[in-house]
Amino acid sequence: MMYLHELEVDAGHRCRGIGRSLLEEFIRLGRGNGSAKLFLITGEGNRPARALYESCGGRLSDDTPTVTYWFALKGADTY
């Protein structure tokens, strides 16, 4: 299992695909290392981050009061 603690792009460089590229590379590395899951936590009101995570395949966790996203790295439904 992998945990992404923080993903932040400087305000002057946002909306250029940098965050997406970083997240996709982290996912790729996790798959390559044999990890089955990735999770991260973000703020409920952080709409840009949430949209990114959802567009990259992240699914909201139902079992936590925080805004937690899980990504399946191996298999379609391994959350």
C-alpha positions in Angstrom: 0.0 0.0 0.0 1.2 3.5 -0.8 0.3 6.8 0.9 0.7 10.1 -0.8 1.2 12.7 1.9 1.3 15.9 -0.1 1.0 16.9 -3.7 1.2 20.6 -4.3 2.0 22.7 -7.3 3.1 26.3 -6.9 0.2 28.7 -7.7 2.1 30.2 -10.6 2.4 26.8 -12.3 -1.1 25.4 -11.8 -3.5 24.4 -14.6 -0.6 23.1 -16.8 -1.0 19.4 -16.1 1.9 19.3 -13.6 -0.1 17.9 -10.7 -1.7 15.3 -13.0 1.8 14.2 -14.3 3.1 13.9 -10.7 0.1 11.8 -9.6 0.2 9.6 -12.7 4.0 9.0 -12.2 3.4 8.1 -8.5 0.7 5.7 -9.5 3.0 4.2 -12.2 5.8 3.7 -9.7 3.4 2.1 -7.2 2.2 -0.4 -9.8 5.8 -1.1 -10.7 6.7 -1.8 -7.1 3.9 -4.2 -6.7 1.6 -2.0 -4.5 -2.0 -2.9 -4.7 -3.4 0.4 -3.3 -2.7 4.1 -3.0 -4.5 6.5 -0.7 -4.3 10.2 0.0 -6.3 12.7 2.0 -7.5 16.1 0.9 -9.7 18.9 2.2 -13.4 18.7 1.6 -13.4 22.1 0.0 -10.4 21.5 -2.2 -12.4 21.1 -5.4 -9.5 21.3 -7.9 -7.6 18.5 -6.2 -10.7 16.4 -5.8 -11.5 16.8 -9.5 -8.0 15.7 -10.4 -8.1 12.7 -8.1 -11.5 11.6 -9.5 -10.4 12.1 -13.1 -7.3 9.9 -12.4 -9.5 7.0 -11.1 -9.6 7.8 -7.4 -12.7 6.7 -5.5 -13.9 8.3 -2.3 -13.6 6.2 0.8 -16.8 5.6 2.7 -15.2 4.5 5.9 -13.5 7.7 7.1 -14.7 11.2 8.1 -11.9 12.7 6.0 -11.9 13.2 2.3 -9.9 10.1 1.4 -9.3 8.8 -2.1 -8.2 5.2 -3.0 -6.6 4.2 -6.2 -6.5 0.6 -7.4 -3.0 -0.1 -8.6 -3.5 -3.8 -9.4 -6.9 -5.1 -10.4 -10.0 -3.1 -11.2 -11.7 -3.2 -7.8 -8.9 -3.6 -5.2 -9.7 -0.8 -2.8 
